[in-house]
Amino acid sequence: MLTCPMCKKAAPETSRECPSCRTDLSLLTDFVDNLRQGLQRADVHVREGRLGPAVWAYLEVLEIDPENTVAREQVGQVATAVRQFDRAARAQGWLRRLRRHARFRAWGRPSLYAVFFLAALALGYAVGYYAGKASAAAPVPLRVAAPLRKTRPIDRS
């Protein structure tokens, strides 16, 4: 049932003019027919499993009538499903990255020990090499022995 904008009385949806005040209702009936056709088109798309065109048809209905509860509910369900899918996809990416890092973590500790061992080996070699080079560059002076003192023989009598 339509409500006449002039006299605020109910009129049948198929009538082109108000039965009580004779106001032209053709725009209003075309509006309601377009809404009904849009909802039917969207419903057909949903039944056929084509959600993309169904969402677009519901959005067209919402452009005409933003208060349409059926279209709002259907678009809200699709938006919720897409949001859940995005969250699941993000979680899968996080899990994939975690698994990739775990592969390298298995080698992490032994390779860390090997790096420290090689660094200590290289440091010891460098210290020894430069210490040997420094001692070879500056010859150590020889000590000249002090002349022996003559001592008196011990008297054993």
Secondary structure as GFF3:
##gff-version 3
##sequence-region A 1 157
A	DSSP	beta_strand	2	3	.	.	.	ID=ss1
A	DSSP	beta_strand	10	11	.	.	.	ID=ss2
A	DSSP	alpha_helix	26	48	.	.	.	ID=ss3
A	DSSP	alpha_helix	51	64	.	.	.	ID=ss4
A	DSSP	alpha_helix	69	137	.	.	.	ID=ss5
###
